Amino acid sequence: KISQHHSSVMPEGLKPEAITEQEVKDLFQLWNNALATEDPNKVADRYASKAVLLPTVSDVPRTDYALIHDYFVGFLKKKPQGEILESNVTI
């Protein structure tokens, strides 16, 4: 008998490895480098399989790979590049 169950509960004994502040910052650089390729496949590949993208220049939430890829097909034509002006990482 299962008395409580929630799909986001991790099985006992399987704890994710902690990420460092530098690893968090490096993830942005990987994403920004993908933007520089102007390849929507490379940018979309930076997103987790269950990612949700709330894009800056679209009113459509992107909830799967195909929709995220579709967004970047158009967005990359603007040749975007990100820049971190201030960083506050909390782990």
PyMOL Python script that loads the backbone (N, CA, C, O; Angstrom):
from pymol import cmd

cmd.read_pdbstr("""\
ATOM      1  N   LYS A   1       0.838  -1.177   0.000  1.00  0.00           N
ATOM      2  CA  LYS A   1       0.000   0.000   0.000  1.00  0.00           C
ATOM      3  C   LYS A   1       0.885   1.243   0.000  1.00  0.00           C
ATOM      4  O   LYS A   1       1.820   1.346   0.795  1.00  0.00           O
ATOM      5  N   ILE A   2       0.585   2.192  -0.900  1.00  0.00           N
ATOM      6  CA  ILE A   2       1.309   3.459  -0.955  1.00  0.00           C
ATOM      7  C   ILE A   2       0.448   4.504  -0.262  1.00  0.00           C
ATOM      8  O   ILE A   2      -0.665   4.798  -0.696  1.00  0.00           O
ATOM      9  N   SER A   3       0.986   5.069   0.835  1.00  0.00           N
ATOM     10  CA  SER A   3       0.206   6.061   1.568  1.00  0.00           C
ATOM     11  C   SER A   3       0.446   7.467   1.034  1.00  0.00           C
ATOM     12  O   SER A   3      -0.454   8.306   1.067  1.00  0.00           O
ATOM     13  N   GLN A   4       1.631   7.726   0.552  1.00  0.00           N
ATOM     14  CA  GLN A   4       1.930   9.033  -0.022  1.00  0.00           C
ATOM     15  C   GLN A   4       2.836   8.828  -1.218  1.00  0.00           C
ATOM     16  O   GLN A   4       3.760   8.015  -1.189  1.00  0.00           O
ATOM     17  N   HIS A   5       2.555   9.576  -2.266  1.00  0.00           N
ATOM     18  CA  HIS A   5       3.413   9.504  -3.445  1.00  0.00           C
ATOM     19  C   HIS A   5       3.377  10.841  -4.161  1.00  0.00           C
ATOM     20  O   HIS A   5       2.321  11.452  -4.330  1.00  0.00           O
ATOM     21  N   HIS A   6       4.528  11.268  -4.566  1.00  0.00           N
ATOM     22  CA  HIS A   6       4.627  12.491  -5.367  1.00  0.00           C
ATOM     23  C   HIS A   6       5.715  12.240  -6.397  1.00  0.00           C
ATOM     24  O   HIS A   6       6.797  11.766  -6.053  1.00  0.00           O
ATOM     25  N   SER A   7       5.443  12.549  -7.639  1.00  0.00           N
ATOM     26  CA  SER A   7       6.358  12.213  -8.728  1.00  0.00           C
ATOM     27  C   SER A   7       7.702  12.925  -8.634  1.00  0.00           C
ATOM     28  O   SER A   7       8.668  12.478  -9.252  1.00  0.00           O
ATOM     29  N   SER A   8       7.795  14.021  -7.880  1.00  0.00           N
ATOM     30  CA  SER A   8       9.064  14.731  -7.801  1.00  0.00           C
ATOM     31  C   SER A   8       9.921  14.260  -6.619  1.00  0.00           C
ATOM     32  O   SER A   8      11.026  14.769  -6.431  1.00  0.00           O
ATOM     33  N   VAL A   9       9.444  13.313  -5.832  1.00  0.00           N
ATOM     34  CA  VAL A   9      10.202  12.806  -4.699  1.00  0.00           C
ATOM     35  C   VAL A   9      11.293  11.880  -5.206  1.00  0.00           C
ATOM     36  O   VAL A   9      11.028  10.936  -5.950  1.00  0.00           O
ATOM     37  N   MET A  10      12.517  12.158  -4.798  1.00  0.00           N
ATOM     38  CA  MET A  10      13.638  11.326  -5.214  1.00  0.00           C
ATOM     39  C   MET A  10      13.644  10.026  -4.415  1.00  0.00           C
ATOM     40  O   MET A  10      13.355  10.042  -3.219  1.00  0.00           O
ATOM     41  N   PRO A  11      13.966   8.905  -5.052  1.00  0.00           N
ATOM     42  CA  PRO A  11      14.089   7.646  -4.312  1.00  0.00           C
ATOM     43  C   PRO A  11      15.190   7.781  -3.265  1.00  0.00           C
ATOM     44  O   PRO A  11      16.185   8.472  -3.480  1.00  0.00           O
ATOM     45  N   GLU A  12      15.000   7.121  -2.143  1.00  0.00           N
ATOM     46  CA  GLU A  12      15.996   7.183  -1.078  1.00  0.00           C
ATOM     47  C   GLU A  12      17.346   6.717  -1.599  1.00  0.00           C
ATOM     48  O   GLU A  12      17.433   5.775  -2.387  1.00  0.00           O
ATOM     49  N   GLY A  13      18.380   7.379  -1.155  1.00  0.00           N
ATOM     50  CA  GLY A  13      19.727   6.995  -1.515  1.00  0.00           C
ATOM     51  C   GLY A  13      20.229   7.615  -2.817  1.00  0.00           C
ATOM     52  O   GLY A  13      21.414   7.494  -3.128  1.00  0.00           O
ATOM     53  N   LEU A  14      19.377   8.266  -3.575  1.00  0.00           N
ATOM     54  CA  LEU A  14      19.809   8.885  -4.826  1.00  0.00           C
ATOM     55  C   LEU A  14      19.719  10.400  -4.700  1.00  0.00           C
ATOM     56  O   LEU A  14      18.714  11.008  -5.069  1.00  0.00           O
ATOM     57  N   LYS A  15      20.763  10.988  -4.184  1.00  0.00           N
ATOM     58  CA  LYS A  15      20.779  12.448  -4.050  1.00  0.00           C
ATOM     59  C   LYS A  15      21.594  13.028  -5.197  1.00  0.00           C
ATOM     60  O   LYS A  15      22.669  12.520  -5.514  1.00  0.00           O
ATOM     61  N   PRO A  16      21.084  14.098  -5.824  1.00  0.00           N
ATOM     62  CA  PRO A  16      21.842  14.710  -6.908  1.00  0.00           C
ATOM     63  C   PRO A  16      23.127  15.343  -6.379  1.00  0.00           C
ATOM     64  O   PRO A  16      23.193  15.790  -5.234  1.00  0.00           O
ATOM     65  N   GLU A  17      24.130  15.372  -7.224  1.00  0.00           N
ATOM     66  CA  GLU A  17      25.388  15.990  -6.856  1.00  0.00           C
ATOM     67  C   GLU A  17      25.214  17.509  -6.859  1.00  0.00           C
ATOM     68  O   GLU A  17      24.597  18.063  -7.768  1.00  0.00           O
ATOM     69  N   ALA A  18      25.750  18.170  -5.855  1.00  0.00           N
ATOM     70  CA  ALA A  18      25.622  19.627  -5.750  1.00  0.00           C
ATOM     71  C   ALA A  18      26.382  20.311  -6.881  1.00  0.00           C
ATOM     72  O   ALA A  18      27.448  19.850  -7.289  1.00  0.00           O
ATOM     73  N   ILE A  19      25.834  21.400  -7.379  1.00  0.00           N
ATOM     74  CA  ILE A  19      26.484  22.193  -8.409  1.00  0.00           C
ATOM     75  C   ILE A  19      27.198  23.358  -7.740  1.00  0.00           C
ATOM     76  O   ILE A  19      26.725  23.887  -6.734  1.00  0.00           O
ATOM     77  N   THR A  20      28.329  23.755  -8.295  1.00  0.00           N
ATOM     78  CA  THR A  20      29.077  24.873  -7.716  1.00  0.00           C
ATOM     79  C   THR A  20      28.654  26.190  -8.363  1.00  0.00           C
ATOM     80  O   THR A  20      28.016  26.202  -9.416  1.00  0.00           O
ATOM     81  N   GLU A  21      29.013  27.281  -7.724  1.00  0.00           N
ATOM     82  CA  GLU A  21      28.706  28.598  -8.273  1.00  0.00           C
ATOM     83  C   GLU A  21      29.362  28.769  -9.639  1.00  0.00           C
ATOM     84  O   GLU A  21      28.751  29.315 -10.558  1.00  0.00           O
ATOM     85  N   GLN A  22      30.605  28.304  -9.778  1.00  0.00           N
ATOM     86  CA  GLN A  22      31.298  28.428 -11.058  1.00  0.00           C
ATOM     87  C   GLN A  22      30.621  27.584 -12.138  1.00  0.00           C
ATOM     88  O   GLN A  22      30.549  28.012 -13.291  1.00  0.00           O
ATOM     89  N   GLU A  23      30.133  26.415 -11.794  1.00  0.00           N
ATOM     90  CA  GLU A  23      29.425  25.582 -12.774  1.00  0.00           C
ATOM     91  C   GLU A  23      28.149  26.263 -13.254  1.00  0.00           C
ATOM     92  O   GLU A  23      27.793  26.168 -14.428  1.00  0.00           O
ATOM     93  N   VAL A  24      27.463  26.948 -12.345  1.00  0.00           N
ATOM     94  CA  VAL A  24      26.271  27.705 -12.735  1.00  0.00           C
ATOM     95  C   VAL A  24      26.660  28.788 -13.735  1.00  0.00           C
ATOM     96  O   VAL A  24      26.002  28.950 -14.763  1.00  0.00           O
ATOM     97  N   LYS A  25      27.712  29.521 -13.444  1.00  0.00           N
ATOM     98  CA  LYS A  25      28.168  30.576 -14.344  1.00  0.00           C
ATOM     99  C   LYS A  25      28.619  29.999 -15.685  1.00  0.00           C
ATOM    100  O   LYS A  25      28.390  30.606 -16.732  1.00  0.00           O
ATOM    101  N   ASP A  26      29.249  28.850 -15.656  1.00  0.00           N
ATOM    102  CA  ASP A  26      29.705  28.209 -16.889  1.00  0.00           C
ATOM    103  C   ASP A  26      28.534  27.786 -17.774  1.00  0.00           C
ATOM    104  O   ASP A  26      28.658  27.790 -18.999  1.00  0.00           O
ATOM    105  N   LEU A  27      27.408  27.423 -17.177  1.00  0.00           N
ATOM    106  CA  LEU A  27      26.229  27.056 -17.966  1.00  0.00           C
ATOM    107  C   LEU A  27      25.759  28.222 -18.825  1.00  0.00           C
ATOM    108  O   LEU A  27      25.360  28.028 -19.973  1.00  0.00           O
ATOM    109  N   PHE A  28      25.805  29.423 -18.279  1.00  0.00           N
ATOM    110  CA  PHE A  28      25.440  30.593 -19.085  1.00  0.00           C
ATOM    111  C   PHE A  28      26.391  30.742 -20.267  1.00  0.00           C
ATOM    112  O   PHE A  28      25.962  31.011 -21.389  1.00  0.00           O
ATOM    113  N   GLN A  29      27.682  30.567 -20.008  1.00  0.00           N
ATOM    114  CA  GLN A  29      28.660  30.734 -21.085  1.00  0.00           C
ATOM    115  C   GLN A  29      28.449  29.683 -22.180  1.00  0.00           C
ATOM    116  O   GLN A  29      28.585  29.992 -23.364  1.00  0.00           O
ATOM    117  N   LEU A  30      28.122  28.461 -21.801  1.00  0.00           N
ATOM    118  CA  LEU A  30      27.831  27.424 -22.798  1.00  0.00           C
ATOM    119  C   LEU A  30      26.627  27.817 -23.653  1.00  0.00           C
ATOM    120  O   LEU A  30      26.637  27.636 -24.870  1.00  0.00           O
ATOM    121  N   TRP A  31      25.593  28.355 -23.009  1.00  0.00           N
ATOM    122  CA  TRP A  31      24.391  28.791 -23.724  1.00  0.00           C
ATOM    123  C   TRP A  31      24.724  29.963 -24.649  1.00  0.00           C
ATOM    124  O   TRP A  31      24.290  29.989 -25.801  1.00  0.00           O
ATOM    125  N   ASN A  32      25.485  30.923 -24.151  1.00  0.00           N
ATOM    126  CA  ASN A  32      25.848  32.083 -24.946  1.00  0.00           C
ATOM    127  C   ASN A  32      26.725  31.682 -26.139  1.00  0.00           C
ATOM    128  O   ASN A  32      26.581  32.233 -27.231  1.00  0.00           O
ATOM    129  N   ASN A  33      27.617  30.736 -25.931  1.00  0.00           N
ATOM    130  CA  ASN A  33      28.438  30.222 -27.029  1.00  0.00           C
ATOM    131  C   ASN A  33      27.567  29.532 -28.074  1.00  0.00           C
ATOM    132  O   ASN A  33      27.836  29.635 -29.271  1.00  0.00           O
ATOM    133  N   ALA A  34      26.532  28.834 -27.632  1.00  0.00           N
ATOM    134  CA  ALA A  34      25.605  28.196 -28.569  1.00  0.00           C
ATOM    135  C   ALA A  34      24.885  29.258 -29.396  1.00  0.00           C
ATOM    136  O   ALA A  34      24.687  29.072 -30.597  1.00  0.00           O
ATOM    137  N   LEU A  35      24.490  30.364 -28.772  1.00  0.00           N
ATOM    138  CA  LEU A  35      23.873  31.468 -29.517  1.00  0.00           C
ATOM    139  C   LEU A  35      24.804  31.954 -30.626  1.00  0.00           C
ATOM    140  O   LEU A  35      24.358  32.226 -31.740  1.00  0.00           O
ATOM    141  N   ALA A  36      26.083  32.062 -30.324  1.00  0.00           N
ATOM    142  CA  ALA A  36      27.060  32.596 -31.279  1.00  0.00           C
ATOM    143  C   ALA A  36      27.190  31.718 -32.525  1.00  0.00           C
ATOM    144  O   ALA A  36      27.616  32.203 -33.574  1.00  0.00           O
ATOM    145  N   THR A  37      26.835  30.455 -32.429  1.00  0.00           N
ATOM    146  CA  THR A  37      26.918  29.571 -33.598  1.00  0.00           C
ATOM    147  C   THR A  37      25.820  29.869 -34.600  1.00  0.00           C
ATOM    148  O   THR A  37      25.928  29.492 -35.767  1.00  0.00           O
ATOM    149  N   GLU A  38      24.759  30.545 -34.158  1.00  0.00           N
ATOM    150  CA  GLU A  38      23.568  30.825 -34.974  1.00  0.00           C
ATOM    151  C   GLU A  38      22.902  29.541 -35.461  1.00  0.00           C
ATOM    152  O   GLU A  38      22.222  29.536 -36.487  1.00  0.00           O
ATOM    153  N   ASP A  39      23.099  28.458 -34.720  1.00  0.00           N
ATOM    154  CA  ASP A  39      22.523  27.153 -35.055  1.00  0.00           C
ATOM    155  C   ASP A  39      21.428  26.827 -34.035  1.00  0.00           C
ATOM    156  O   ASP A  39      21.736  26.552 -32.875  1.00  0.00           O
ATOM    157  N   PRO A  40      20.149  26.854 -34.448  1.00  0.00           N
ATOM    158  CA  PRO A  40      19.069  26.596 -33.492  1.00  0.00           C
ATOM    159  C   PRO A  40      19.143  25.212 -32.848  1.00  0.00           C
ATOM    160  O   PRO A  40      18.663  25.031 -31.729  1.00  0.00           O
ATOM    161  N   ASN A  41      19.728  24.245 -33.528  1.00  0.00           N
ATOM    162  CA  ASN A  41      19.893  22.911 -32.925  1.00  0.00           C
ATOM    163  C   ASN A  41      20.830  22.978 -31.727  1.00  0.00           C
ATOM    164  O   ASN A  41      20.548  22.389 -30.684  1.00  0.00           O
ATOM    165  N   LYS A  42      21.942  23.693 -31.872  1.00  0.00           N
ATOM    166  CA  LYS A  42      22.915  23.783 -30.777  1.00  0.00           C
ATOM    167  C   LYS A  42      22.334  24.532 -29.581  1.00  0.00           C
ATOM    168  O   LYS A  42      22.615  24.186 -28.434  1.00  0.00           O
ATOM    169  N   VAL A  43      21.529  25.554 -29.845  1.00  0.00           N
ATOM    170  CA  VAL A  43      20.923  26.302 -28.741  1.00  0.00           C
ATOM    171  C   VAL A  43      19.857  25.441 -28.061  1.00  0.00           C
ATOM    172  O   VAL A  43      19.841  25.329 -26.835  1.00  0.00           O
ATOM    173  N   ALA A  44      18.983  24.843 -28.834  1.00  0.00           N
ATOM    174  CA  ALA A  44      17.913  24.008 -28.263  1.00  0.00           C
ATOM    175  C   ALA A  44      18.491  22.829 -27.488  1.00  0.00           C
ATOM    176  O   ALA A  44      17.903  22.389 -26.500  1.00  0.00           O
ATOM    177  N   ASP A  45      19.628  22.320 -27.925  1.00  0.00           N
ATOM    178  CA  ASP A  45      20.274  21.204 -27.217  1.00  0.00           C
ATOM    179  C   ASP A  45      20.747  21.590 -25.828  1.00  0.00           C
ATOM    180  O   ASP A  45      21.006  20.707 -25.011  1.00  0.00           O
ATOM    181  N   ARG A  46      20.869  22.877 -25.529  1.00  0.00           N
ATOM    182  CA  ARG A  46      21.299  23.340 -24.207  1.00  0.00           C
ATOM    183  C   ARG A  46      20.179  23.221 -23.174  1.00  0.00           C
ATOM    184  O   ARG A  46      20.430  23.369 -21.978  1.00  0.00           O
ATOM    185  N   TYR A  47      18.950  22.956 -23.617  1.00  0.00           N
ATOM    186  CA  TYR A  47      17.793  22.893 -22.719  1.00  0.00           C
ATOM    187  C   TYR A  47      17.505  21.463 -22.298  1.00  0.00           C
ATOM    188  O   TYR A  47      17.679  20.530 -23.083  1.00  0.00           O
ATOM    189  N   ALA A  48      17.064  21.292 -21.061  1.00  0.00           N
ATOM    190  CA  ALA A  48      16.699  19.970 -20.541  1.00  0.00           C
ATOM    191  C   ALA A  48      15.510  19.415 -21.318  1.00  0.00           C
ATOM    192  O   ALA A  48      14.749  20.167 -21.928  1.00  0.00           O
ATOM    193  N   SER A  49      15.361  18.110 -21.291  1.00  0.00           N
ATOM    194  CA  SER A  49      14.288  17.464 -22.058  1.00  0.00           C
ATOM    195  C   SER A  49      12.896  17.916 -21.624  1.00  0.00           C
ATOM    196  O   SER A  49      11.962  17.877 -22.425  1.00  0.00           O
ATOM    197  N   LYS A  50      12.742  18.342 -20.381  1.00  0.00           N
ATOM    198  CA  LYS A  50      11.437  18.800 -19.897  1.00  0.00           C
ATOM    199  C   LYS A  50      11.450  20.301 -19.603  1.00  0.00           C
ATOM    200  O   LYS A  50      10.708  20.779 -18.744  1.00  0.00           O
ATOM    201  N   ALA A  51      12.288  21.031 -20.314  1.00  0.00           N
ATOM    202  CA  ALA A  51      12.415  22.473 -20.086  1.00  0.00           C
ATOM    203  C   ALA A  51      11.164  23.221 -20.527  1.00  0.00           C
ATOM    204  O   ALA A  51      10.421  22.777 -21.402  1.00  0.00           O
ATOM    205  N   VAL A  52      10.958  24.364 -19.897  1.00  0.00           N
ATOM    206  CA  VAL A  52       9.935  25.311 -20.320  1.00  0.00           C
ATOM    207  C   VAL A  52      10.649  26.637 -20.549  1.00  0.00           C
ATOM    208  O   VAL A  52      11.267  27.189 -19.638  1.00  0.00           O
ATOM    209  N   LEU A  53      10.556  27.143 -21.782  1.00  0.00           N
ATOM    210  CA  LEU A  53      11.165  28.414 -22.131  1.00  0.00           C
ATOM    211  C   LEU A  53      10.066  29.457 -22.261  1.00  0.00           C
ATOM    212  O   LEU A  53       9.126  29.291 -23.039  1.00  0.00           O
ATOM    213  N   LEU A  54      10.191  30.529 -21.494  1.00  0.00           N
ATOM    214  CA  LEU A  54       9.292  31.678 -21.620  1.00  0.00           C
ATOM    215  C   LEU A  54      10.091  32.744 -22.360  1.00  0.00           C
ATOM    216  O   LEU A  54      10.799  33.533 -21.736  1.00  0.00           O
ATOM    217  N   PRO A  55       9.982  32.773 -23.687  1.00  0.00           N
ATOM    218  CA  PRO A  55      10.865  33.618 -24.493  1.00  0.00           C
ATOM    219  C   PRO A  55      10.604  35.109 -24.334  1.00  0.00           C
ATOM    220  O   PRO A  55       9.513  35.541 -23.964  1.00  0.00           O
ATOM    221  N   THR A  56      11.647  35.876 -24.628  1.00  0.00           N
ATOM    222  CA  THR A  56      11.566  37.325 -24.476  1.00  0.00           C
ATOM    223  C   THR A  56      10.856  38.009 -25.637  1.00  0.00           C
ATOM    224  O   THR A  56      10.277  39.079 -25.450  1.00  0.00           O
ATOM    225  N   VAL A  57      10.886  37.428 -26.815  1.00  0.00           N
ATOM    226  CA  VAL A  57      10.260  38.085 -27.965  1.00  0.00           C
ATOM    227  C   VAL A  57       9.158  37.222 -28.581  1.00  0.00           C
ATOM    228  O   VAL A  57       8.992  37.178 -29.800  1.00  0.00           O
ATOM    229  N   SER A  58       8.411  36.540 -27.717  1.00  0.00           N
ATOM    230  CA  SER A  58       7.283  35.721 -28.153  1.00  0.00           C
ATOM    231  C   SER A  58       6.333  35.553 -26.977  1.00  0.00           C
ATOM    232  O   SER A  58       6.764  35.488 -25.826  1.00  0.00           O
ATOM    233  N   ASP A  59       5.046  35.484 -27.271  1.00  0.00           N
ATOM    234  CA  ASP A  59       4.050  35.261 -26.226  1.00  0.00           C
ATOM    235  C   ASP A  59       3.738  33.778 -26.032  1.00  0.00           C
ATOM    236  O   ASP A  59       2.867  33.430 -25.235  1.00  0.00           O
ATOM    237  N   VAL A  60       4.437  32.911 -26.747  1.00  0.00           N
ATOM    238  CA  VAL A  60       4.148  31.477 -26.727  1.00  0.00           C
ATOM    239  C   VAL A  60       5.142  30.751 -25.824  1.00  0.00           C
ATOM    240  O   VAL A  60       6.335  30.733 -26.128  1.00  0.00           O
ATOM    241  N   PRO A  61       4.683  30.149 -24.715  1.00  0.00           N
ATOM    242  CA  PRO A  61       5.587  29.326 -23.908  1.00  0.00           C
ATOM    243  C   PRO A  61       6.072  28.142 -24.745  1.00  0.00           C
ATOM    244  O   PRO A  61       5.291  27.522 -25.467  1.00  0.00           O
ATOM    245  N   ARG A  62       7.339  27.840 -24.645  1.00  0.00           N
ATOM    246  CA  ARG A  62       7.925  26.724 -25.394  1.00  0.00           C
ATOM    247  C   ARG A  62       8.146  25.576 -24.420  1.00  0.00           C
ATOM    248  O   ARG A  62       8.979  25.666 -23.518  1.00  0.00           O
ATOM    249  N   THR A  63       7.392  24.497 -24.608  1.00  0.00           N
ATOM    250  CA  THR A  63       7.329  23.429 -23.607  1.00  0.00           C
ATOM    251  C   THR A  63       7.930  22.106 -24.070  1.00  0.00           C
ATOM    252  O   THR A  63       7.832  21.107 -23.358  1.00  0.00           O
ATOM    253  N   ASP A  64       8.547  22.082 -25.239  1.00  0.00           N
ATOM    254  CA  ASP A  64       9.251  20.873 -25.673  1.00  0.00           C
ATOM    255  C   ASP A  64      10.355  21.272 -26.645  1.00  0.00           C
ATOM    256  O   ASP A  64      10.470  22.435 -27.033  1.00  0.00           O
ATOM    257  N   TYR A  65      11.165  20.289 -27.032  1.00  0.00           N
ATOM    258  CA  TYR A  65      12.321  20.571 -27.888  1.00  0.00           C
ATOM    259  C   TYR A  65      11.903  21.249 -29.189  1.00  0.00           C
ATOM    260  O   TYR A  65      12.511  22.238 -29.596  1.00  0.00           O
ATOM    261  N   ALA A  66      10.879  20.729 -29.836  1.00  0.00           N
ATOM    262  CA  ALA A  66      10.456  21.269 -31.132  1.00  0.00           C
ATOM    263  C   ALA A  66      10.055  22.740 -31.021  1.00  0.00           C
ATOM    264  O   ALA A  66      10.402  23.544 -31.885  1.00  0.00           O
ATOM    265  N   LEU A  67       9.328  23.092 -29.965  1.00  0.00           N
ATOM    266  CA  LEU A  67       8.900  24.487 -29.794  1.00  0.00           C
ATOM    267  C   LEU A  67      10.069  25.400 -29.431  1.00  0.00           C
ATOM    268  O   LEU A  67      10.128  26.545 -29.879  1.00  0.00           O
ATOM    269  N   ILE A  68      11.001  24.892 -28.615  1.00  0.00           N
ATOM    270  CA  ILE A  68      12.194  25.677 -28.265  1.00  0.00           C
ATOM    271  C   ILE A  68      13.038  25.893 -29.516  1.00  0.00           C
ATOM    272  O   ILE A  68      13.502  27.004 -29.770  1.00  0.00           O
ATOM    273  N   HIS A  69      13.235  24.848 -30.287  1.00  0.00           N
ATOM    274  CA  HIS A  69      13.990  24.945 -31.533  1.00  0.00           C
ATOM    275  C   HIS A  69      13.338  25.958 -32.473  1.00  0.00           C
ATOM    276  O   HIS A  69      14.016  26.809 -33.047  1.00  0.00           O
ATOM    277  N   ASP A  70      12.031  25.860 -32.623  1.00  0.00           N
ATOM    278  CA  ASP A  70      11.290  26.764 -33.498  1.00  0.00           C
ATOM    279  C   ASP A  70      11.509  28.222 -33.095  1.00  0.00           C
ATOM    280  O   ASP A  70      11.695  29.083 -33.956  1.00  0.00           O
ATOM    281  N   TYR A  71      11.487  28.498 -31.809  1.00  0.00           N
ATOM    282  CA  TYR A  71      11.722  29.866 -31.334  1.00  0.00           C
ATOM    283  C   TYR A  71      13.097  30.367 -31.779  1.00  0.00           C
ATOM    284  O   TYR A  71      13.231  31.487 -32.273  1.00  0.00           O
ATOM    285  N   PHE A  72      14.110  29.527 -31.597  1.00  0.00           N
ATOM    286  CA  PHE A  72      15.465  29.976 -31.908  1.00  0.00           C
ATOM    287  C   PHE A  72      15.738  30.076 -33.406  1.00  0.00           C
ATOM    288  O   PHE A  72      16.656  30.791 -33.807  1.00  0.00           O
ATOM    289  N   VAL A  73      14.974  29.386 -34.237  1.00  0.00           N
ATOM    290  CA  VAL A  73      15.123  29.560 -35.685  1.00  0.00           C
ATOM    291  C   VAL A  73      14.946  31.035 -36.043  1.00  0.00           C
ATOM    292  O   VAL A  73      15.740  31.593 -36.801  1.00  0.00           O
ATOM    293  N   GLY A  74      13.917  31.655 -35.503  1.00  0.00           N
ATOM    294  CA  GLY A  74      13.678  33.075 -35.776  1.00  0.00           C
ATOM    295  C   GLY A  74      14.544  33.998 -34.944  1.00  0.00           C
ATOM    296  O   GLY A  74      15.071  34.988 -35.450  1.00  0.00           O
ATOM    297  N   PHE A  75      14.692  33.676 -33.669  1.00  0.00           N
ATOM    298  CA  PHE A  75      15.409  34.562 -32.755  1.00  0.00           C
ATOM    299  C   PHE A  75      16.876  34.718 -33.149  1.00  0.00           C
ATOM    300  O   PHE A  75      17.432  35.810 -33.029  1.00  0.00           O
ATOM    301  N   LEU A  76      17.507  33.646 -33.615  1.00  0.00           N
ATOM    302  CA  LEU A  76      18.931  33.714 -33.951  1.00  0.00           C
ATOM    303  C   LEU A  76      19.213  34.600 -35.165  1.00  0.00           C
ATOM    304  O   LEU A  76      20.354  35.008 -35.382  1.00  0.00           O
ATOM    305  N   LYS A  77      18.198  34.893 -35.942  1.00  0.00           N
ATOM    306  CA  LYS A  77      18.381  35.802 -37.078  1.00  0.00           C
ATOM    307  C   LYS A  77      18.725  37.208 -36.598  1.00  0.00           C
ATOM    308  O   LYS A  77      19.264  38.012 -37.359  1.00  0.00           O
ATOM    309  N   LYS A  78      18.415  37.503 -35.344  1.00  0.00           N
ATOM    310  CA  LYS A  78      18.724  38.808 -34.750  1.00  0.00           C
ATOM    311  C   LYS A  78      20.161  38.865 -34.220  1.00  0.00           C
ATOM    312  O   LYS A  78      20.606  39.901 -33.726  1.00  0.00           O
ATOM    313  N   LYS A  79      20.882  37.741 -34.327  1.00  0.00           N
ATOM    314  CA  LYS A  79      22.273  37.621 -33.868  1.00  0.00           C
ATOM    315  C   LYS A  79      22.434  38.035 -32.396  1.00  0.00           C
ATOM    316  O   LYS A  79      23.252  38.899 -32.080  1.00  0.00           O
ATOM    317  N   PRO A  80      21.657  37.420 -31.505  1.00  0.00           N
ATOM    318  CA  PRO A  80      21.713  37.800 -30.082  1.00  0.00           C
ATOM    319  C   PRO A  80      22.988  37.310 -29.400  1.00  0.00           C
ATOM    320  O   PRO A  80      23.569  36.299 -29.795  1.00  0.00           O
ATOM    321  N   GLN A  81      23.402  38.024 -28.397  1.00  0.00           N
ATOM    322  CA  GLN A  81      24.466  37.614 -27.490  1.00  0.00           C
ATOM    323  C   GLN A  81      24.101  38.110 -26.107  1.00  0.00           C
ATOM    324  O   GLN A  81      23.663  39.247 -25.936  1.00  0.00           O
ATOM    325  N   GLY A  82      24.286  37.247 -25.122  1.00  0.00           N
ATOM    326  CA  GLY A  82      23.985  37.615 -23.749  1.00  0.00           C
ATOM    327  C   GLY A  82      25.194  38.207 -23.062  1.00  0.00           C
ATOM    328  O   GLY A  82      26.338  37.951 -23.438  1.00  0.00           O
ATOM    329  N   GLU A  83      24.917  39.000 -22.055  1.00  0.00           N
ATOM    330  CA  GLU A  83      25.973  39.582 -21.239  1.00  0.00           C
ATOM    331  C   GLU A  83      25.459  39.661 -19.805  1.00  0.00           C
ATOM    332  O   GLU A  83      24.374  40.185 -19.555  1.00  0.00           O
ATOM    333  N   ILE A  84      26.233  39.147 -18.884  1.00  0.00           N
ATOM    334  CA  ILE A  84      25.864  39.225 -17.473  1.00  0.00           C
ATOM    335  C   ILE A  84      26.435  40.522 -16.919  1.00  0.00           C
ATOM    336  O   ILE A  84      27.650  40.717 -16.878  1.00  0.00           O
ATOM    337  N   LEU A  85      25.543  41.397 -16.499  1.00  0.00           N
ATOM    338  CA  LEU A  85      25.967  42.669 -15.924  1.00  0.00           C
ATOM    339  C   LEU A  85      26.161  42.564 -14.411  1.00  0.00           C
ATOM    340  O   LEU A  85      26.976  43.273 -13.820  1.00  0.00           O
ATOM    341  N   GLU A  86      25.404  41.675 -13.811  1.00  0.00           N
ATOM    342  CA  GLU A  86      25.519  41.437 -12.368  1.00  0.00           C
ATOM    343  C   GLU A  86      25.141  39.993 -12.120  1.00  0.00           C
ATOM    344  O   GLU A  86      24.190  39.489 -12.717  1.00  0.00           O
ATOM    345  N   SER A  87      25.863  39.330 -11.257  1.00  0.00           N
ATOM    346  CA  SER A  87      25.612  37.912 -11.013  1.00  0.00           C
ATOM    347  C   SER A  87      25.366  37.674  -9.530  1.00  0.00           C
ATOM    348  O   SER A  87      26.154  38.088  -8.680  1.00  0.00           O
ATOM    349  N   ASN A  88      24.263  37.003  -9.234  1.00  0.00           N
ATOM    350  CA  ASN A  88      23.941  36.608  -7.862  1.00  0.00           C
ATOM    351  C   ASN A  88      23.491  35.152  -7.915  1.00  0.00           C
ATOM    352  O   ASN A  88      22.332  34.868  -8.215  1.00  0.00           O
ATOM    353  N   VAL A  89      24.389  34.249  -7.629  1.00  0.00           N
ATOM    354  CA  VAL A  89      24.102  32.814  -7.692  1.00  0.00           C
ATOM    355  C   VAL A  89      23.774  32.322  -6.301  1.00  0.00           C
ATOM    356  O   VAL A  89      24.534  32.538  -5.357  1.00  0.00           O
ATOM    357  N   THR A  90      22.634  31.655  -6.179  1.00  0.00           N
ATOM    358  CA  THR A  90      22.250  31.023  -4.914  1.00  0.00           C
ATOM    359  C   THR A  90      22.072  29.535  -5.165  1.00  0.00           C
ATOM    360  O   THR A  90      21.333  29.130  -6.063  1.00  0.00           O
ATOM    361  N   ILE A  91      22.739  28.741  -4.381  1.00  0.00           N
ATOM    362  CA  ILE A  91      22.649  27.285  -4.545  1.00  0.00           C
ATOM    363  C   ILE A  91      21.977  26.699  -3.315  1.00  0.00           C
ATOM    364  O   ILE A  91      21.794  25.485  -3.231  1.00  0.00           O
TER     365      ILE A  91
END
""", "prot")
cmd.dss("prot")
cmd.show_as("cartoon", "prot")
cmd.util.cbc("prot")
cmd.orient("prot")
